[in-house]
Amino acid sequence: MEPIYLDYNATTPVDPLVVEELLPYLREGFGNPSSSHPYGKKAKEGVETARKRVAGLLGCDPAEIVFTSGGTEANNQALIGTAMANREKGNHIITTAIEHPAVLNPLRWLEGQGFAVTYLPVDGYGLVDPQAVRQAINNKTILISVMHANNEVGTIQPLAEIGAIAREHDILLHTDAAQSVGKIPTRVDELRVDLLSIAGHKLYAPRG
């Protein structure tokens, strides 16, 4: 008996339309997009087209899109990069106790580098209270990281409300949106987030 695949929150098959879009670049469009010759220019056009499409999905400028190997690398760059770049302003980070390990692990690493992390609890529905976020802020808080949709129970966090609080205090807000992009609206302006991480393989793209 053939098994039935029900683990789409973990990873998805590559959509046939995605395969069709990729094939020309796997066959003849293999140039280095940083090269100035025709092969490189063709590859560069493909990268920039993809960048514009992702920006359109998220409601941001194409220049704000940074491609990585996946969600874990994206979270590491967002969290560690932001923390290190703002270290002179403070060393306090706020997150929730139910974040994905791809968020929790880099935050634990940052704790070893002298950063203080507040792990907020959630209620019985998996929701974090925006007012708890407000109360956790102090004069050394530089970053807040709250997932958009939970990978196990599907809870959608009140990011816009948390984002408004973050902006009141001039604090950057990051969200791991690996489980929400492609399923529900995830426009950065509406969510009021400064950094948003995606994993393409959660919405029919190749892994890596």
Secondary structure as UniProt FT lines:
FT   TURN            8..10
FT   HELIX           16..27
FT   TURN            33..34
FT   HELIX           38..58
FT   HELIX           62..64
FT   HELIX           71..85
FT   TURN            86..89
FT   STRAND          92..96
FT   TURN            97..98
FT   HELIX           101..112
FT   TURN            113..114
FT   STRAND          116..120
FT   TURN            124..125
FT   HELIX           130..136
FT   TURN            139..140
FT   STRAND          141..145
FT   TURN            151..153
FT   HELIX           159..168
FT   TURN            169..170
FT   STRAND          172..176
FT   TURN            178..183
FT   HELIX           188..191
FT   STRAND          195..197
FT   HELIX           200..203
//
